[in-house]
Amino acid sequence: MGRNRSNRKDRKGMSRRVFFGAAAGSAALAALKASPVASVAHAQDRMLRDYVGRLCYNENPLGPSPNAIAAMSASLDMGHRYPEWFAESLKSDLATLHDVDAGQIVAGCGATEILRLCAYAFADPAGNVVSPQPSYNQFPGDAEFLGAEVRYADLDVNYRVDLGRLDSLVNMDTTAVIITNPNNPTGPVLAATDLASFIDSMPPGVVVIIDEAYHEYVQDVNYESAMEQVRQDKNVVVVRTFSKVFGMAGIRVGYAVGKQELISSMKSWHLFATISRPGIEAARAALTDSQHITDSVTLNEQAKQYCYSELTAMGLEYIPSESNFFMVDVGSANYVHSELEDRGIKVRTYQSMPDHIRVSTGTMQEMEDFIAALLEILSADVPAGAIPKTTALYGNYPNPARGVTRITYWLSKPSDVRLQVFDIRGRLVRTLVQQRQPAGQYNPGWDRIDQAGRPVTAGTYFCKLEAGDFEQVRRMILL
């Protein structure tokens, strides 16, 4: 089971060389821009009832494959019958695709359920798990909810997962390491050789979970799926989803492939029939539509390259991304986020990266609208004490925090405000603000003291902002 077969099955031939040519990337990109992908017309028609400007969830703007839509429709007359208990037909197709045994696969309700199964199976309340930060935080959050300690490693100077820092946090109590590759929210990937060496360096009892939600978008020739590590019987679980390149975020199908004993541990926590009959049929059909995958990846590259060129012309620094999103340094992320939202464009911010916004790729029209709006926002003079256009809770910084942490929120109009902190079980820990406040920007601090004046322990907490009819909750982590 050599590397060539792994590349053929897992990359579907979609390397940078296929899209842009071994040495003619710019010429191919010019041709690509001149020839919109086949699925764009379908997507533009659907935009009349779609969420235009929702550049915050890393969704595929082309939607599901036509094959998947047809398969779902054909299954509806069997809606009165339960689906396969554990998506056996889908697992059979996936086993063929990845050249593994069907017993090495577990399928569930999106990567959300799969990562939760990983936490149930591999997070020990008496041990710890290790995670990069910032990165996709579901597995660390679930592990901590189950009582495990979470040890966080900062990214390196290029916003990549720092394998050396992760390794330094692994000890005799570590049960699992989670790596999102490409990393979310920053976008870079790890080289295949570096990741393989890291996996080989782990103690025998440590499970390495590789979240490859954005695998199909990667163009870096140094990247390789960790599926090959699974085929070599390493202590690895690879997580995949149909939510991204397959355009099925609302249909909720995900799966994991791993060493059989690891998958068996996950299955012991698995509820039956968590994927609907239409979901199973849509996923199976989507696997057969290579053209839709090509269209989705091509549009994604087109959108990114257009934005990169425009951002460079604006003098803005961005983080080159191997996914369907990118981060750009706009100076004041919260302000730009608020202004973009007022213009109907939603992006993401991260308090640990207060200068950057994360932008999902959309249709070319959406990307052109985003660039035009960003240029307008950054070209305008911003008066001191400017009133935010939208009310928003931006969370706390630093996060994770060791000492005092500050919680940022903006009010677009005078409001009766209540800002509270709750623990992971929903119990009130502290009321930080309860008063009427004028419109403006606020940044109160929390000294990790509860309502009774006692210091709180490390762990996961939630801050909740209520301002008139507005309500929002953010997670915070105390170290």
N, C-alpha and C positions, 0 to 999 in steps of 0.2 A: 504494500500500500504506500507507494512512494509519493513524492511531492508533486510530480506531474499530474497524477490522477487527482490529487487533492485540489490542485488549481482548477482542473477541468470541471470538477463537480461543484466546487464551492464558489468559484468566481464567475462561472458561466462565461468565461472568456472576456469579461468586462474589465480589462486592465487599462491603464492610461494609454498604452500603446495601441489598443484597439480603437479608442475614441479619438485620439489625437495624432496617432502615428508615432513611430519611434523617435523621429527627429523633426517633426513638422507640426507641433502642437498649435501654433498660432494660425497656420493656414487652415487646418481642420476646424478650428474654432470659428474662423470667418465663414466657412461654408456652413457650419452648424447654425450660426446666427441667421444665415440667409434662408434656411430650410426649417421652419418650425416642425416640431415632432407631430406625428399623426394624431395623437390623442388630445392635442391642445384644443381643437375645435369642440370636441365633446366637453372638455372642461369649461370652456368659455360659455357654452350653452347652459351648463349646470350652475355657473356663477350667478345667474339670475335668482337662484334660491339658495346660494351657498353663503359662507361666511367670508365675504371679501375683506381683505386686510388683516386676517387672523394669522399673523406671522409670529406666533408665540408657542405653538405646540409641535412643531416639526412634522406637520402632516404633509401628505403628498397631494398637491393641488390637482393632479390628474384623476384622483379618486380611484376606485377599484378597477381592476381589469374588466373589460367587456365580457371575458370568459367567466369571471367570478360573478358578475351581475346576472348573467344568464343562468349559471348554476344555482344561485340563490333563488331566482324566480321559479326555476323548475322544481325546487324542493318544497315550495310553500304548500302544495296540496297534501304534503305529508306532515304538516305542522301539528296534527293531532297525535302523532306518534313520537315517543321519546327518541332522542338521537342515540348513536352508539355511546355506551357508557364512558369509554375512554378514547374516543376518536381513533379506533383501530385502523380504519381505512386511510386516514390521514397519516398516521404514524408509519404505515406500510410504505406510502409514497415517499415520506421523508427518509425512511431507512434506505430506500433505493437511491435517493438523491445524494445522501451523505455517505453511502457505503458503510453502514453500520447495521447492527441487529435492531429490530423493532423494539426489543426489550431495553435498549439503551436510550429510549425516547419517552418523554412525558409531555403531553400537550394540555394546554389549559386556556383560561380566559385571559388572553393577552399575556405579555411579559410580566404584567402586574401579578397575576396569580403564580406564575413560574418563579419569580423572585421571592415571593412569600413562601412558597414551598421550600426554596433554598434556605430561607431563614429557619423554618421549622426543622429542617433536616440537619443543618450544619452550624447553627448558632447555639452554643452551650451556655446556659446561665452561669456556669462555673468558669467560663473561659472568655476569650475575646475574639473579635474579628477585626480585620484591618481593611481600611478603605482610603482611596485618595480623597482630597478635598480642594476645590469644589469638584464634585462629580455627581452622577445620578445617585440619589440618596435613599431610594426605597429599601434596598437590602439592609444598609446600616440602620435605618430607622426601625425596620421590622425586627432586626436582631436585638436592638436595644430594648424594644418593647417586650421581647421575650426574656430579657434579663441579662443579656451578654454585654460585656464592655466593648465599646467601639473605639478603636485607635485610628486616628486620622493622620495621613501624610500629605503635606503640601505638594503642589505641582512644582515642576522645575521652572527655570526662567523662560522657557519656551512654551509654557502652559501645557506641557505633556505630563502624563503620569510618571512620577519619579520612582522607578523600580527599586533603586537603592534605598530610598526613604521608606518604602513599603517593607522591604526586607529587614531594615533595622528595627521595625516595630514588631516583627514576628518573634514570639517566644514559645516556651513550652506549653503555654495555655492557649495559644492561637488555634482556632478550629477552621477558619476560612479567611481567604483574601478575595475581595471583589475588585474587578477591574473592568471598566467600561471602555471598549476599544472599537471605534474612535471614542474619545472621551466626550461626555456631555456635562457641561455646556461649552467647552473650549474647542473641540473638534479635531485636534491632532491624533495620530495613531502611534502605536508602538511597532517597532520593527519586529518581524517574525523571529529573527535569531535572538533578539534581546528577551522577548517574551518566553521563548522556549527555554533559555538559560535560567530565567527566573523560576519557571515552573519546576525545572530540574533541581533547583537549589532549595525548594521547600521541604520541610520535615515531612515524614510519611503521613502523619495524621492531618495535614493541612489541605483542605480542598480549595482549589483555585477556580473561582467562578468568573468566566469571561462573558460579559454582556456585549453581544455583537448586534445590537438593534439596528445599526447603520451600516452593517457589513457591505451590502450591495453597492453603496455609494462610493466606496474607497477606490481611489486611483493610484495611490502610492505603491510603486512596484516593490518596496521593501516590506509591505504588509502581506500577511497570510492569515487566513482564518485559523483559530485554535482548534478547529475540527480535526486537523492532523494530529494534534496532541491527544485527542480522544481516541483516535484510531490506533495510536501507539500505547493505549491503555494507561495513560497518565491520570493523575488524581485531579481531573479537570471536568467541569460542567460548562458547556457553551449554551448561552441563552439567545434565542432568536425571536423575532416578532413578525407578524404580517401587517403591523400598523404603519410601517414607514414606506419602503419602496413599493410594497404591494398595495398601498392605499386603502387599507382596511382597518383604520384606527377605530371606527365606530362598530366594527363587527366583532372585535375582541378575540383574536386567536394568537397564541404564542406557544413556544415549545422550548424544551431543553434537550440536549444530547450530551451524554456523559458515560463514564465508566458504569457498568451495569449495577454494581453494588451501590453507587452513589444515587443513581436514578431510582433504584428500589427504595432507598431511604426517603426520597422525595415522594414516591408513590404512596408510601404508608400514611401520608398526611393528605392525600389527594381526594377531594370530593368527586363523585361521579357525575357525568353529564353536565360539565361546566361549559362546554362548547355546544352551541345550538346546532341543529341539523343544517340550517342554511350556512352557518359559519364553517362547518366541516366541509360542505360542498364547495363553498366559495374559496376556501384555502386550497383545496385539491385542484380546483380549476386554475387558480392564480399561478400555481407552480408550472402549468403548461404554457403560459403566455409569456414567452421570452421577449416578444416585441414590446409589451407593456413595460417590462422592467427596463428595456433599453430606452424607451421613450422617457420614462421617469428619471433615469440617471442622466440622460442627455439634457433634459430640461433643467435639472438641478445644476449641472455644470455650466450651462448657458447662463442661468440666473446668477450663480456665484461670480463667474468671470465678468459679467456686466457690472455687478455691484463692486467688485474689487477695483475695476478700472475707474469707476466713478468716485469711489472713496479715495483712491490715490490722487485723483485730480482735485479732490477737496482737501487734501493734506491730512487725511485721517488714517490712523494705523488700525489694521485689522489683523485678526489671528487666522492664518490660512487653515481651512477646515477640510476634513475628508468626509464630511457628513452633509446633511441637507439643512444646515444652519451655519452661521458664522457669528463671531463676536467682533464688535468694532468699538474703539475707544472714542467716545463722544464728549469726554470731559466731565459731564454731570449726567449720569445715566438716569437718575430719577426725574430730573427736569425734562430731558428729551423724551423719556417714556411718557410722561404726562402730556407733553405737547403732541406727540404722535397719536396717543389715544384720543385726544380731542379732535384729531383729523381722521379718525376711524381706522387707525393702524395700530395693531397690538403687537408689542414685542416683550421680551423678558429682561428683567434686571436681576442681579445677584449682589447682595450686600457685601460679600467677600471680594467683589470686583466692582467697586462703586463707580468706576469711570466707563464701564463697558455695558453695552446692550447686546442681547443675543437675538438674532434675526433669523427666522425660518425662511427658506426659499419658497416662493409661491409662483404664480404665473408671471410671465415677463411684464404684463401690465401692472401687477401688484409691485414688482420690484422697481419699475419705473416710478410708480406713485410714491413708494417708500423713499427713493433717492431724492425726488423732487421735494417731498415734505421735509426730509432731513436737511437738505440744503436751505430751505426756507427758515427752518428753526434755528440753525446754526448761524445764519447770516443776519438774523435780527439782533438788535441790542436788547439784552435782558436787564431790565431795571432791578435794582436791589429790592428784595422783599416782594418780588413778583408773585401774584396770586396764581397758584396752580390751576390748570384748567379742569383737572379731575381729582376726586378724592381717592386716595390709595394708601394702603399699608405696605411699606417696602421691607418690613422685617427689621432685624437687628444686625448691628455690626460692632465688633467682630462676631462672626458665627462660623464655627464654634468659638466660644468665648471662655477665657479662664478667669477673668475678673469682671469689672463693670462692663456691661454691654448697653448700647444705645439703640432705641427702637425708633425708626423714622416713619413718619406718616405725614401726608399732605391733606389739607382741607380746601375744597374749592369754594366753600361758602360757610358762613357761621353755622355751627352745629353743636348739639349736645353730645359731648364726647365721653366715651368710656373705653379705657384701655386696660385690659386685664391679662394676667399670666395664669395659665392652667398647667397642671402636670399631665403626664402622658395618659392618666386614667380619667382625665376630665375634671379633676378637683381644683377649685380656685386656690391659687397660691398667693397672688398679690393683685390689688387694684392700684394701678399706677396713676391713672388720670380719671377723674369723674367730675366734669364741669363743662360749662359752655365755653367754646373757644371761637375766636374769629378765624376767618379764612387765612391760610398761611402754611408754613412748613414747620414741623415740630420734630424734636429729636430727644425725648426724655431718656434718662438713663435708668438702668435697674442694677442695683448693687447685690443681687442674688440673696436678698432678705425677703422672707415671706411676710404675710399679714400680721403674724404674731411677733415679728422681730427676730426670727431665727434664721440662720444661714441655711440655704437649700443645698441638697446634694447634687453632684454631677448627674447629667442625664438629658433626656429630651423634654422640652417644654413647648407650650404654644402661647403666642401672644394674639389677642383678639381685639380688633378695633371695631367699635360701634359708633357711628356718627350719623345721626338722623336715621334715614332708611338704609344707609350703607353699612355693610358688615363684611369683615374679611379676617381670615386667620392665617398666621404664618408659623412655621416650625422654627424653633431655636434649639441649639445644642450647647450645653454647659460642660466644660471639661474639668 
